[in-house]
Amino acid sequence: MNAPPTITDHLVLFMPSGKRGRFPKGTTVLDAARQLGVYVESVCGGRATCGRCQIEVQEGHFAKHKISSRADHISPVGAKEARYAEKRSLPAGRRLSCSATIQGDLVIDVPQDAVVNAQVVRKDAGERLIERYPAVQLCYVEVDEPDMHKPLGDLDRLKAALSREWGFAHLEVDTHLLALVQPILREGRWAVTAAIHHDDDAGDAARIIALWPGLKNEAYGIACDIGSTTIAMHLVSLLSGRVVASAGASNPQIRFGEDLMSRVSYVMMNPDGRQAMTRAVRQEVTRLIDKVAAEGGIDRADILDSVFVGNPIMHHLFLGIDPTELGGAPFALAVSGAVKARASDMRLNLNPGARLYMLPCIAGHVGADAAAVTLSEGPHRQDEMMLIVDVGTNAEIVLGNRSRLVAASSPTGPAFEGAEISCGQRAAPGAIERVRIDRETLEPRFRVIGSTLWSDEPGFAEAVGTTGVTGICGSGIIEVIAEMYLSGIISEDGVIDGTLAQKSPRILAEGRTYSYLLRDGEPRITITQNDVRAIQLAKAALYAGIRLLMEKQGVETVDAIRFAGAFGSFIDPTYAMVLGLIPDCELEKVSAVGNAAGTGARMALLNRNHRREIEETVRRIEKVETALEPRFQEHFVHAMALPNKLDPFPRLARQITLPPRKVLGGDAGAEGPRRRSREERAARRRR
Amino acid sequence: MNAPPTITDHLVLFMPSGKRGRFPKGTTVLDAARQLGVYVESVCGGRATCGRCQIEVQEGHFAKHKISSRADHISPVGAKEARYAEKRSLPAGRRLSCSATIQGDLVIDVPQDAVVNAQVVRKDAGERLIERYPAVQLCYVEVDEPDMHKPLGDLDRLKAALSREWGFAHLEVDTHLLALVQPILREGRWAVTAAIHHDDDAGDAARIIALWPGLKNEAYGIACDIGSTTIAMHLVSLLSGRVVASAGASNPQIRFGEDLMSRVSYVMMNPDGRQAMTRAVRQEVTRLIDKVAAEGGIDRADILDSVFVGNPIMHHLFLGIDPTELGGAPFALAVSGAVKARASDMRLNLNPGARLYMLPCIAGHVGADAAAVTLSEGPHRQDEMMLIVDVGTNAEIVLGNRSRLVAASSPTGPAFEGAEISCGQRAAPGAIERVRIDRETLEPRFRVIGSTLWSDEPGFAEAVGTTGVTGICGSGIIEVIAEMYLSGIISEDGVIDGTLAQKSPRILAEGRTYSYLLRDGEPRITITQNDVRAIQLAKAALYAGIRLLMEKQGVETVDAIRFAGAFGSFIDPTYAMVLGLIPDCELEKVSAVGNAAGTGARMALLNRNHRREIEETVRRIEKVETALEPRFQEHFVHAMALPNKLDPFPRLARQITLPPRKVLGGDAGAEGPRRRSREERAARRRR
């Protein structure tokens, strides 16, 4: 098979991997792919019965590659392939690579969506195609029957067949299968499909984790992001990569505490607190598994692999680890590396042999969710200086490119989520999410979640009739404060200009400070000086963290910004920049990547090389602990100003008219972080 | 460390391994041993605190090795070593190899009994010294404290320390430890002892399976032989190799069926039969674990490894596998290779991370117990043609030497265990076990289990007063029939000579045949013609199997015979040979190795190289299925005669006067195996 290529061999290029090689005429396309290390799915092992190894010939002259690829450079459809196409149907242009042989130079496309026995689902525009190389593989084999002259056990003959046909040199077996091998082999009349888990070329041996009689042609995995607030799950075909169903639910740990720090406190104060929270999250995950399985119309027992991500506290609680150490310096993770376990270890109701993988955590406050976002957005795969920001109650920040990555977390506190804001609320129907203020009259208009109408448009009152206007959510807060700044209501130091009370009835005196009346009526919604302060503190913390990382990288500017998480999906990048949450950047290079953590989890589920990639990347990431960096305080103080005391925002200024500098009296800026004790900050940052 | 040796390096020879090498002056003896691959136990990793790495200098001139080894060729006792000796005491002549350095040429003895914190127990004469290289190793390490600048998790820093100090490149961890690493590290103030399981240099990664704060200097394993009748267990120190406690119990499966075939039938007839028998044996094993732990005064949680052996049906039932397939051709084992699992998979109450290893089975009726006996007796390690016979209700036979091994089982049936014998019984107090018959008077004398007096000695009646004389056990049957043959009562065809009834009142007519009155009284014990037939059938089956293997090996004679199992320990080899159970052999080369299966299990427990050795050996053994061999019938027919119709017993004849050939009428020999149906035989052989 591996004879040195001769001049009569044909050149074959596989796309999208770009791997190429020369092969003798008559080599099957599947063999050629394997020799080059191109992953082409196959369950039946070349018997033309599973239909998983589909490829397409790209016709044309590919000058760059010096290949003229033609349809007649591949063998005509043979009997076995024709039988498959007749029985199961093969999309036009598709060939089975186990049957088609090389007859000339070829460019071969390996489609990543070879869906079998299911309607081809139109791809969601946002759904990424992920090259497959899953840790769990289905392998059909025909096993020798028992022979009294060579009394090898049934399992041993199964292993021999897997070794012979699939090249597994060293196979272990899950204990629960010991008692099942014999009846399954007989039920399948010596033909069975084994699920092999092989997640590490170096260490762990390949293991048989499940077994079915006959040909088993579908297997699934779940990718799950356990957020403090929300748990999101995808059910994915391990063979086609297709997302079969998705579901989300509130994290039931909320009943033990809204934010992370209160959950850690609950563990510290209650003897069974950790157990109760672990049980709660695992039960909810189990419920979601039932839900996606029902939606996808599949059996839970067909789920063979699972990938989980979450922030460090969610990560620990899900694994059953006490998170108390994460509540105080030195914020020691119990485990930072990737975790490999069995799904049953976490009491999940999947196939008894199903595996579980958790991405590595980056640091004590930068979790496996941030690692998943990094894997998804891939700063390490490109040259631009990319900033990734995941804004929760604690912001996780990654900055870098191919040559170097740095990461930190910033204690933003919950203000961005509407907490600590007088009229703040969670993002839910009825919450104000968009705000505009007339630069002259200072009159506002707004939109609430659940309606697309602005408050000054006809029909608005009816449209929000059922929900009412209940408060203001995180993105609304950002916009209203940015608009207040742009319309001159607040100064660059964040002080509400009381002199404007003469000009507008919306500026209200409240003791020594002023507030802005966003909405009169029931409820009355005002933005107070304290609200502005809370947002200033939060954004200053975020920006200071980012600035620190930029300093580590020695850059004054970033090339691209990715906002991860739900918050990032709703805020307008322009306003975020006006407030100076994020550094100056071309606006079109700022984007929200809402479910990036989920995408990263799916990548790790579908391709074990992505697991190695993120493990290696996380090892390389330089971790910066903001609490230990003296410069953080300095950046923080400058970042209290709007957008910033020192840093210019030239690219923003080209698109938005920033107001002239306006400095007012008052205590703005004075309440910098120096005043707060170290303990207070530590407590804040955990929330 | 590995610089090429120079002429100024010193020559060091390690015994008993015989490995040697040259090392620079000042190298610690432990380092030298490791570089040569000599296993020297060490828990503390060279800190002179565990005391496990003891060695002795052999003084003298070793001409063969060209070494003059002197006490002053090793460094004097240093401060750390002196502190250890003072605190824990070090036997005279012993040194700690982690502290002692090479100062000249040395012959070093690595004692295999470095007992620490315990009285040195005088070795049982029969207890074999087993070179240690256990699959579970204790490793003490000092772990870096958490560092916010390098936020590696606690587990990750533990792994790094184990990698740095102990050279483990790729470490996995048992899931149940994830939540324990953090509190244990803190309890031990960053010094912990990890138990590492590493059972395969090729495949499986090393894994952390248990963890303790501080220095943990003792760990145990159990070696267990699950017989159809009896379960025997040893509790062994993994660090010193010492047997700490032993215990045995009846196999509670007896209540489901006395013999193997009736247990298989029980499984086939009862829906929960398999589960009930699995539960029964595991519960009894658990009870034995409690017993040996209590006797040894140790905590069950300190037991970290376990090795089990048993015949194929016991093996399957213990693992929870339905043994039905073993009840009929082709007698397919569910698994024949070695089984690696966790002890908790079998619901054993050891440390939660404890491992379990089962030796491979040789064939459908030649089990892991026979493999253990093979490992213990080591025919594959020597040149003599060695025959190993394990006589149960089914005889397992292995024959061979270094160059070739063959194995088979023979359907002896239960006659050797006293079943199918009119007055037969199990070996228990009150059973006749020794018999002599006066060649002239034909009067017998006998001994019973529980007394050392012969029945014609004074005080016999009192001595057996409590038990009485209840029947005759397997070894008694062998002796009485051999004595009947030697005194001319039965012919070489096994017919009781009725004409002797005139000479002795002990010969009794019973219908068309005769019997021999062994004991008058209550109960009356006679040996009937049917009893003789039953033994003839059993011994003919055994001998035919052995003869078949000799034929495969192309030998007419064997050099040594090992009788394994309880039966083998009680029978007199002379009588066994007189009856022709075993082939002619020098009597002093025939020995009973009662607990050889237990010894083999201990070897696999203490040295993982022995696991590889027996796995490799079992793969090499040629399996002979007697049922498929036409020559078996022929050998069987000849073996019905006493000792044999064809085969001469010249070496036996030199020591015993065999009676002249005497052929009587009757049906002896006619009831050969040809008459019995294949099914009947299949059923017999499973019992």
Interface residues (C-beta under 8 A of the other chain):
Chain A: P146 D147 M148 H149 K150 P151 L152 G153 D154 L155 D156 K159 H170 E172 T175 H176 L178 A179 V181 Q182 P183 D200 A202 G203 D204 A205 L319 G320 I321 D322 E325 A329 P330 F331 A332 L333 A334 V335 S336 G337 V339 K340 A341 R342 D345 C361 I362 A363 G364 K623 E625 A627 L628
Chain B: E145 P146 D147 M148 H149 K150 P151 L152 G153 D154 L155 D156 K159 H170 E172 T175 H176 L178 A179 V181 Q182 P183 D200 A202 G203 D204 A205 L319 G320 I321 D322 E325 A329 P330 F331 A332 L333 A334 V335 S336 G337 V339 K340 A341 R342 D345 C361 I362 A363 G364 K623 E625 A627 L628
